[in-house]
Structures are given as structure tokens and as C-alpha cells.
Amino acid sequence: MKFAKKTIPTDIATVSQWDEAKGHGVATIDGLNYFVKQSALRNLYNTPKVGDKIIVYKYNKTENGGRIVDGKLECVTVVSGSASLRASKTVGCKVNVSPRVMLIALGVIIAVVVGVVFLV
């Protein structure tokens, strides 16, 4: 049986520039600029925006900065009506929930409350 090798984050970078049309930008770690391509990020379903945090697993460093080779956007969880709920272990997550999922959750909560009231 093979176990997946765990990767430990090395740093947190902040996106300072992003060109959505070209799919790359610049992120900053400790005052140094690092080039980053969207293909180097693990969660390709989201486009980085200026100010987003990137959890960096591997990067190459030079005097002028370097390149982020492996990373992922910090704490971006997308929930839609057809997708299953994926929870992140990172504190302070932004969760985008579709209105359909919110209505279903509200309906379940109301059903539980009404059920409890009538049982008492």
C-alpha cells in the first residue's frame, strides 16, 4: 500500500498583480516579488485576484525574487447546487454558497424547529 507524500507549506504569498487574460501574475513573499502562473496553483477552478493569499509549497528564489512552482489559493471554497460541500481546514475561509443551497438549508432548519415544537 502506497501513501501519498504530504507537502508542507513553506510560506504565504500575497497576490500583488494578476493578468487574467494571460493567466499569470506577481505575488509577494517578505518583500520579494515572485512570478506565478495559474497552472502552478492546485485549485485551478478559481482565478486569483489582487490581495488573495497563496499557500506556497515550493518556489525558486533569486536575488530579484523568483517563481512560485507549487501553491494553492488560500481558503477558497465554492459551493453550488450540484457540488458537494467541501470544508476547508483553514481558519477564516470565504464560502460562496448558491441561493438554492441556502434555501434548502433554511427549509431543513425550519422543518427541524417545527418538528421539535410539535413534539413538545
Residue pairs with C-beta under 8 A, 6 or more apart in sequence:
7 57
7 58
7 70
8 57
9 55
9 56
9 57
10 56
10 57
10 58
10 59
11 29
11 30
11 56
11 59
12 29
12 53
12 54
12 55
12 56
12 74
13 27
13 28
13 29
13 34
13 36
13 53
13 54
13 56
13 68
13 71
14 27
14 28
14 29
14 51
14 52
14 53
14 54
15 25
15 26
15 27
15 36
15 48
15 49
15 50
15 51
15 52
15 53
15 54
16 25
16 26
16 27
16 28
16 33
16 50
17 25
17 26
17 50
18 24
18 25
18 26
18 47
18 48
18 49
18 50
19 25
20 47
23 37
23 38
23 39
24 35
24 36
24 37
24 38
25 35
25 36
25 48
26 33
26 34
26 35
26 36
27 33
27 34
27 36
27 54
27 68
28 34
29 56
29 59
32 61
32 64
32 65
32 66
33 64
33 65
34 59
34 65
34 66
34 67
34 68
35 65
35 66
35 67
35 68
36 48
36 54
36 67
36 68
36 71
38 44
38 47
38 48
40 67
40 68
40 69
40 70
40 71
41 48
41 54
41 71
41 72
41 73
42 70
42 71
42 72
43 72
43 73
43 76
45 78
46 73
46 76
46 78
48 54
48 73
52 73
52 74
52 76
53 73
53 74
53 75
54 68
54 71
54 72
54 73
54 74
55 71
55 72
55 73
55 74
56 68
56 70
56 71
57 70
57 71
57 72
58 68
58 69
58 70
58 71
59 66
59 67
59 68
59 69
59 70
59 71
60 66
60 67
60 69
74 90
75 88
75 90
75 92
75 93
75 94
76 93
76 94
77 86
77 87
77 88
77 93
77 94
77 95
77 96
78 96
79 85
79 86
79 95
79 96
79 97
79 98
79 101
80 98
80 101
81 98
81 100
81 101
